[in-house]
Amino acid sequence: MILWLKHLALGVLIAPFVTACFSQPFQPPTADADLWEKPGASHQDVVASMLACGEKNGSGIDPNASFQERAQRFVCMKRAGYTRRDGFDICALHPKEPLRACESAQ
């Protein structure tokens, strides 16, 4: 009985280490240009549309942008006919302040 518990305890201790070897930890987030899609649009079209909507680059990361600015850029892409592969919708979030861009999009 005791030997069985030792094997079980050893298995429980080793399992996280073994599963960690098969996962991909610390992966960077997917760039926004890879998440937006539109029928017939190439990757270059997506990046060009993002830039036209005010993004600084194809990553979608702009640490100086306010939440309002990010919402405005998001709505601009939606109006251009793009959808997100991950289903994200900034207008569905419930921020402390109303998003003016989302109000005008409705």
C-alpha positions as CSV (number, residue, x, y, z in Angstrom):
1,M,0.0,0.0,0.0
2,I,2.7,2.5,0.9
3,L,4.7,1.6,-2.2
4,W,1.7,2.3,-4.3
5,L,1.3,5.8,-2.7
6,K,5.0,6.6,-3.3
7,H,4.6,5.8,-7.1
8,L,1.5,7.9,-7.2
9,A,3.2,10.8,-5.5
10,L,6.2,10.5,-7.8
11,G,3.9,10.5,-10.9
12,V,2.0,13.6,-9.7
13,L,5.3,15.4,-9.1
14,I,6.8,14.5,-12.5
15,A,3.7,15.0,-14.6
16,P,3.9,18.9,-14.8
17,F,7.6,18.7,-15.9
18,V,6.9,16.2,-18.6
19,T,3.9,18.1,-20.0
20,A,5.9,21.4,-19.9
21,C,8.4,19.8,-22.4
22,F,5.6,19.4,-25.0
23,S,4.0,22.8,-24.7
24,Q,5.2,26.1,-26.2
25,P,5.5,28.5,-23.2
26,F,6.3,32.2,-23.5
27,Q,5.1,32.7,-27.1
28,P,4.6,36.3,-28.2
29,P,1.1,37.4,-29.0
30,T,-0.1,37.2,-32.6
31,A,0.2,40.4,-34.5
32,D,-3.0,42.2,-35.3
33,A,-2.2,42.0,-39.0
34,D,-2.5,38.2,-38.7
35,L,-5.8,38.4,-37.0
36,W,-7.7,40.6,-39.3
37,E,-9.2,39.0,-42.5
38,K,-11.3,40.0,-45.4
39,P,-12.2,37.9,-48.4
40,G,-9.6,38.5,-51.2
41,A,-7.4,40.7,-49.0
42,S,-3.7,39.8,-48.8
43,H,-1.5,40.4,-45.8
44,Q,-0.2,43.6,-47.4
45,D,-3.8,44.8,-47.9
46,V,-4.4,44.2,-44.2
47,V,-1.3,46.1,-43.1
48,A,-2.1,49.0,-45.5
49,S,-5.7,49.2,-44.1
50,M,-4.4,49.1,-40.6
51,L,-2.0,52.0,-41.4
52,A,-4.8,53.9,-43.1
53,C,-6.9,53.4,-39.9
54,G,-4.2,55.0,-37.8
55,E,-2.1,52.1,-36.6
56,K,1.6,52.7,-36.3
57,N,2.5,49.2,-37.6
58,G,1.1,45.8,-38.4
59,S,1.5,44.5,-34.8
60,G,-1.3,46.6,-33.5
61,I,0.8,47.6,-30.5
62,D,1.0,51.3,-29.7
63,P,1.7,51.9,-26.1
64,N,0.9,55.6,-26.5
65,A,-2.6,55.1,-27.9
66,S,-5.5,55.7,-25.6
67,F,-8.3,53.1,-25.3
68,Q,-10.5,55.5,-27.3
69,E,-7.9,55.6,-30.1
70,R,-7.6,51.8,-30.1
71,A,-11.4,51.6,-30.4
72,Q,-11.5,54.1,-33.2
73,R,-8.9,52.1,-35.1
74,F,-10.8,48.8,-34.5
75,V,-14.1,50.3,-35.8
76,C,-12.2,51.7,-38.8
77,M,-11.1,48.2,-39.7
78,K,-14.6,46.8,-39.2
79,R,-16.0,49.5,-41.5
80,A,-13.4,48.6,-44.1
81,G,-15.0,45.1,-44.2
82,Y,-12.5,43.2,-42.0
83,T,-13.3,40.7,-39.3
84,R,-11.2,39.2,-36.6
85,R,-10.3,35.5,-36.7
86,D,-10.3,35.3,-32.9
87,G,-13.7,36.9,-32.6
88,F,-12.4,39.7,-30.5
89,D,-14.6,42.8,-30.5
90,I,-13.4,45.9,-28.6
91,C,-16.9,47.3,-28.5
92,A,-18.1,44.3,-26.5
93,L,-15.7,45.2,-23.7
94,H,-17.1,47.2,-20.8
95,P,-14.6,49.9,-20.1
96,K,-15.1,52.5,-17.4
97,E,-15.8,55.2,-20.0
98,P,-18.0,54.8,-23.1
99,L,-16.2,54.3,-26.3
100,R,-17.3,57.0,-28.7
101,A,-16.1,55.1,-31.8
102,C,-18.4,52.2,-30.8
103,E,-21.4,54.4,-30.2
104,S,-21.0,55.9,-33.7
105,A,-20.7,52.4,-35.2
106,Q,-24.1,51.3,-34.1
